[in-house]
Amino acid sequence: MTSNDPKELRLPAPASQPPSSTQNQFDPWIIWVTFRRCWPWAVPVGTLLACVVAILIKESFVPTYQAGHWLEARDDYLVFKGVMPRVRNLATTERALFFSPIVLEPVLSDPELRKAPSLSDPKNAESKIRKNLSLQSGGTASRLIVSYTDTDPVAAAMIADAVAESYLRTRDSFDQQRVDNLVKWLQPEVRRQEQRVEEKRLLVESLSKSTLGYSPGDRLSVADDQNRMALLNDLQAQITDLRVQ
């Protein structure tokens, strides 16, 4: 017997899939599984590679040393306060002078300093000294630290001292030039004041001669001096006789 009723077809339900966030999440268990399977050969190989790298670094490593020279500015005036003020913030304002050829050429021309490892090559000695030389603040605006870096600690100290001494010589010459310019600028005014003082002196002498008959500033001759001393002695003797009487 055949039935004409349509049969109901049932499809299997699709399997449930995990969310995308669960698929992309890293499972720390993988690290443990990997280490447990690979540690017999990974640990020795890693230790060997670390030893090789350490030996290469030790053989190629060259230690460097840094030496410093401290400088500090003196009082802020030379003649009168405010006339020639000192330089403020030495680490910033004096940088151009330290790296100028005026300061570095005397250092590079010293044969003893050219024996330093960083200055031994004449081709790049100037670039090396500019690269290894550094300026730092000493904690205040008037303090400065001149530092130099080299593979030889003694050479680093010698170069730092030489650069500081060359700077001081250059700065002293500049300051002396400033003083000379100041003196030249003040000379006309000094002459003018000297002339006024001389005029006042002549006026005082003329007034003294007109009122006292002599000038207190004039020197007496030897004869006048002896006559006056004799007169004083005579007057003193008369006073003594009057006291006795």
C-alpha positions in Angstrom: 0.0 0.0 0.0 1.4 3.3 -1.1 0.9 6.5 0.7 0.7 9.8 -1.2 1.5 12.0 1.9 4.8 13.9 1.6 7.5 12.8 4.0 9.1 15.3 6.3 12.8 15.5 5.8 14.9 16.4 8.8 18.4 17.8 8.2 21.1 17.4 10.9 21.7 20.4 13.0 25.0 22.2 12.3 27.7 21.7 14.8 28.1 24.6 17.2 31.3 26.7 16.5 33.1 28.6 19.2 33.0 32.4 19.1 35.8 34.2 17.3 37.2 35.7 20.5 37.8 32.1 21.8 39.6 31.1 18.5 42.0 34.1 18.7 42.8 33.7 22.3 46.3 32.5 23.1 46.5 29.4 25.2 49.5 29.4 27.7 49.4 25.6 27.8 51.1 25.6 24.4 54.3 27.1 26.0 54.4 24.3 28.5 53.8 21.6 25.9 56.5 23.1 23.7 59.0 23.4 26.5 58.3 19.8 27.7 58.9 18.4 24.2 61.9 20.6 23.2 63.9 21.2 26.4 66.3 18.3 26.0 67.9 19.9 22.9 66.7 23.6 23.3 68.4 24.2 26.7 71.9 23.0 25.6 71.7 24.9 22.3 70.6 28.1 24.0 73.4 27.8 26.6 76.0 27.3 23.9 74.7 30.3 21.8 74.7 32.5 25.0 78.3 31.5 25.7 79.4 32.3 22.2 77.7 35.7 22.2 79.3 36.5 25.6 82.8 35.6 24.4 82.3 37.7 21.2 81.1 40.7 23.3 84.0 40.3 25.7 86.6 40.2 23.0 85.1 43.2 21.1 84.2 45.4 24.1 86.5 48.3 24.7 85.9 50.2 28.0 85.8 54.0 27.9 86.6 56.5 30.7 85.4 60.0 31.2 87.4 62.7 33.0 86.1 66.1 34.1 87.6 69.5 34.9 85.5 71.9 37.1 85.5 75.6 36.3 83.8 78.4 38.2 83.3 82.1 37.5 84.7 84.7 39.9 83.1 88.0 41.1 80.8 89.8 38.8 82.7 93.0 38.5 86.3 94.0 37.8 86.4 97.8 38.1 83.0 98.8 39.5 80.0 96.6 40.0 78.0 96.3 36.9 80.6 97.7 34.6 82.0 94.3 33.4 79.6 91.6 34.5 80.6 88.0 34.4 79.2 85.5 31.9 75.9 83.9 33.1 75.2 80.2 32.5 78.6 79.1 31.4 77.5 75.7 30.1 75.4 77.4 27.4 77.2 80.7 26.7 80.8 79.3 26.6 80.0 76.3 24.4 80.9 78.0 21.1 84.3 79.2 22.5 85.2 75.7 23.8 84.5 74.1 20.4 86.2 76.8 18.4 89.6 76.3 16.7 91.1 79.0 19.0 90.8 76.6 22.0 91.2 73.2 20.3 94.2 73.9 18.0 96.7 74.3 20.9 95.5 71.0 22.3 95.8 69.2 19.0 99.3 70.7 18.4 100.7 69.1 21.7 102.6 66.0 20.8 102.1 64.4 24.2 98.3 64.7 23.8 98.4 63.3 20.3 99.5 60.0 21.8 96.0 59.5 23.2 94.1 56.7 21.5 91.3 59.0 20.3 93.8 61.6 18.8 96.4 59.2 17.4 95.0 59.3 13.9 95.7 62.8 12.4 93.0 62.5 9.8 90.1 62.4 12.3 91.7 63.9 15.4 89.7 67.1 15.2 86.4 65.3 14.7 87.2 62.9 17.5 88.0 65.6 20.0 84.8 67.5 19.2 82.8 64.2 19.5 84.4 63.1 22.8 84.4 66.6 24.4 81.3 67.6 26.4 80.2 70.5 28.6 77.9 70.1 31.6 76.5 72.4 34.2 78.1 72.2 37.6 74.9 72.7 39.5 74.9 76.5 39.3 74.9 79.0 36.6 78.5 80.0 37.4 79.9 76.4 37.4 81.0 74.3 34.4 82.3 70.8 34.0 84.6 70.1 31.0 84.5 66.3 30.3 86.4 64.2 27.8 85.9 60.5 27.0 88.8 58.2 26.0 89.8 54.5 26.3 92.8 55.6 28.3 91.9 57.2 31.6 95.1 59.1 32.0 94.8 60.5 28.5 91.2 61.5 29.1 92.2 63.5 32.2 95.2 65.2 30.4 93.0 66.2 27.5 90.3 67.6 29.7 92.8 69.6 31.7 94.5 70.9 28.5 91.2 72.0 27.0 90.3 73.8 30.2 93.7 75.6 30.3 93.5 76.6 26.7 90.0 78.0 27.3 91.3 80.0 30.3 94.1 81.5 28.3 91.8 82.5 25.6 89.2 83.9 28.0 92.0 85.9 29.8 93.2 87.4 26.5 89.6 88.4 25.7 89.1 89.9 29.2 92.3 91.8 28.9 91.2 93.1 25.5 88.0 94.2 27.2 89.9 96.0 29.9 92.1 97.8 27.4 89.1 98.9 25.4 87.5 100.1 28.6 90.6 102.1 29.5 90.8 103.6 26.0 87.1 104.6 26.3 87.6 106.2 29.7 90.8 108.1 28.9 89.1 111.2 27.5 86.9 111.4 30.5 89.8 110.9 32.9 91.8 113.7 31.2 88.8 116.0 31.4 88.4 115.3 35.1 92.1 115.9 35.7 91.9 119.2 33.9 88.9 120.2 36.1 90.9 119.2 39.2 93.8 121.3 38.1 91.6 124.3 37.5 90.1 123.9 41.0 93.6 123.8 42.5 94.7 127.0 40.8 91.5 128.7 42.0 92.1 127.6 45.6 95.7 128.9 45.4 94.7 132.2 44.1 92.0 132.6 46.8 94.5 131.6 49.5 97.0 134.2 48.3 94.4 136.9 48.2 93.1 136.2 51.7 96.1 134.9 53.6 98.9 136.3 51.6 100.4 132.9 50.8 99.3 129.6 49.4 99.2 126.6 51.9 100.2 124.3 49.1 103.3 126.2 48.0 106.7 124.9 49.2 108.9 127.3 51.1 112.5 128.0 50.2 115.2 126.9 52.6 116.0 130.5 53.7 112.3 131.3 54.4 112.0 128.0 56.3 115.1 128.9 58.5 113.8 132.4 59.2 110.5 131.1 60.3 112.0 128.5 62.5 114.2 131.2 64.1 111.2 133.4 64.7 109.3 130.5 66.3 112.2 129.8 68.6 112.4 133.4 69.6 108.7 133.6 70.4 109.0 130.4 72.4 111.8 131.9 74.5 109.8 135.0 75.2 106.8 132.9 76.3 109.1 131.1 78.7 110.4 134.4 80.2 106.9 135.7 80.6 106.0 132.5 82.5 109.0 132.9 84.8 108.2 136.6 85.5 
